[in-house]
Amino acid sequence: NGFTGSIPKDLWRFQSLKVLNLASNELEGPIPPDIGKMTALEEFDFSNNRLINAIPSELGQLAGSLKHLRLSNNLFTGSIPSEIG
């Protein structure tokens, strides 16, 4: 896709979205905690970007719907939040 820069803040308003795949771009910065608002999300793939900081614990709020989570090949720090399982 060739997306660059930070994850758009308006992205999280699409709360009925089921698949969000922005893998293999040049996205930078953290995953905002607002990811927890996307409660219908079944697939979340942000692998192969330049995302930083800790993986947000708010991803745990998606445990009931999320079937596929891909975050590999980024620059995260810290451990995987226990809320994710």
Contact map, one row per residue, 1 for C-alpha under 8 A:
1110000000000000000001011000000000000000000000000000000000000000000000000000000000000
1111000000000000000000001100000000000000000000000000000000000000000000000000000000000
1111100000000000000000001110000000000000000000000000000000000000000000000000000000000
0111110000000000000000001111000000000000000000000000000000000000000000000000000000000
0011111000000000000000000111100000000000000000000000000000000000000000000000000000000
0001111100000000000000000011110000000000000000000000000000000000000000000000000000000
0000111110100000000000000011111100000000000000000000000000000000000000000000000000000
0000011111100000000000000000000000000000000000000000000000000000000000000000000000000
0000001111110000000000000000000100000000000000000000000000000000000000000000000000000
0000000111111000000000000000000000000000000000000000000000000000000000000000000000000
0000001111111100000000000000000000000000000000000000000000000000000000000000000000000
0000000011111110000000000000000001101100000000000000000000000000000000000000000000000
0000000001111110000000000000000000000100000000000000000000000000000000000000000000000
0000000000111111100000000000000000000100000000000000000000000000000000000000000000000
0000000000011111100000000000000000001111100000000000000000000000000000000000000000000
0000000000000111110000000000000000000111100000000000000000000000000000000000000000000
0000000000000111111100000000000000000101100000000000000000000000000000000000000000000
0000000000000001111100000000000000000001111000000000000000000000000000000000000000000
0000000000000000111110000000000000000000111100000000000000000000000000000000000000000
0000000000000000111111000000000000000000101110000000000000000000000000000000000000000
0000000000000000001111100000000000000000001111000000000000000000000000000000000000000
1000000000000000000111111000000000000000000011100000000000000000000000000000000000000
0000000000000000000011111000000000000000000011111000000000000000000000000000000000000
1000000000000000000001111100000000000000000001111000000000000000000000000000000000000
1111000000000000000001111110000000000000000000011000000000000000000000000000000000000
0111100000000000000000011111000000000000000000011100000000000000000000000000000000000
0011111000000000000000001111100000000000000000001110000000000000000000000000000000000
0001111000000000000000000111110000000000000000001111000000000000000000000000000000000
0000111000000000000000000011111000000000000000000111100000000000000000000000000000000
0000011000000000000000000001111100000000000000000011111000000000000000000000000000000
0000001000000000000000000000111110100000000000000011001100000000000000000000000000000
0000001010000000000000000000011111100000000000000000000100000000000000000000000000000
0000000000000000000000000000001111110000000000000000000111100000000000000000000000000
0000000000010000000000000000000111111100000000000000000001000000000000000000000000000
0000000000010000000000000000001111111100000000000000000001100000000000000000000000000
0000000000000000000000000000000011111110000000000000000001111100000000000000000000000
0000000000010010000000000000000001111110000000000000000000001000000000000000000000000
0000000000011111100000000000000001111111100000000000000000000100000000000000000000000
0000000000000011000000000000000000011111100000000000000000001100100000000000000000000
0000000000000011110000000000000000000111110000000000000000000100110000000000000000000
0000000000000011111100000000000000000111111100000000000000000100110000000000000000000
0000000000000000011000000000000000000001111100000000000000000000111100000000000000000
0000000000000000011110000000000000000000111110000000000000000000011110000000000000000
0000000000000000001110000000000000000000111111000000000000000000010111000000000000000
0000000000000000000111100000000000000000001111100000000000000000000111100000000000000
0000000000000000000011110000000000000000000111111000000000000000000001110000000000000
0000000000000000000001110000000000000000000011111000000000000000000001111100000000000
0000000000000000000000111100000000000000000001111100000000000000000000111100000000000
0000000000000000000000111111000000000000000001111110000000000000000000001100000000000
0000000000000000000000000111100000000000000000011111000000000000000000001110000000000
0000000000000000000000000011111000000000000000001111100000000000000000000111000000000
0000000000000000000000000001111000000000000000000111110000000000000000000111100000000
0000000000000000000000000000110000000000000000000011111000000000000000000011110000000
0000000000000000000000000000010000000000000000000001111100000000000000000001111100000
0000000000000000000000000000011000000000000000000000111110000000000000000001111110000
0000000000000000000000000000001110000000000000000000011111100000000000000000000010000
0000000000000000000000000000000010000000000000000000001111110000000000000000000011110
0000000000000000000000000000000011110000000000000000000111111100000000000000000000100
0000000000000000000000000000000010110000000000000000000111111110000000000000000000110
0000000000000000000000000000000000010000000000000000000011111110000000000000000000111
0000000000000000000000000000000000011010000000000000000001111111000000000000000000100
0000000000000000000000000000000000010111100000000000000001111111110000000000000000000
0000000000000000000000000000000000000000000000000000000000111111110000000000000000010
0000000000000000000000000000000000000000000000000000000000001111110000000000000000000
0000000000000000000000000000000000000011110000000000000000000111111000000000000000000
0000000000000000000000000000000000000001111100000000000000000111111110000000000000000
0000000000000000000000000000000000000000011000000000000000000000111110000000000000000
0000000000000000000000000000000000000000011110000000000000000000011111000000000000000
0000000000000000000000000000000000000000001110000000000000000000011111100000000000000
0000000000000000000000000000000000000000000111100000000000000000000111110000000000000
0000000000000000000000000000000000000000000011110000000000000000000011111100000000000
0000000000000000000000000000000000000000000001110000000000000000000001111100000000000
0000000000000000000000000000000000000000000000111100000000000000000000111110000000000
0000000000000000000000000000000000000000000000111111000000000000000000111111000000000
0000000000000000000000000000000000000000000000000111100000000000000000001111100000000
0000000000000000000000000000000000000000000000000011111000000000000000000111110000000
0000000000000000000000000000000000000000000000000001111000000000000000000011111000000
0000000000000000000000000000000000000000000000000000111000000000000000000001111100000
0000000000000000000000000000000000000000000000000000011000000000000000000000111110000
0000000000000000000000000000000000000000000000000000011000000000000000000000011111010
0000000000000000000000000000000000000000000000000000001110000000000000000000001111111
0000000000000000000000000000000000000000000000000000000010000000000000000000000111111
0000000000000000000000000000000000000000000000000000000011111000000000000000000011111
0000000000000000000000000000000000000000000000000000000010110010000000000000000111111
0000000000000000000000000000000000000000000000000000000000010000000000000000000011111
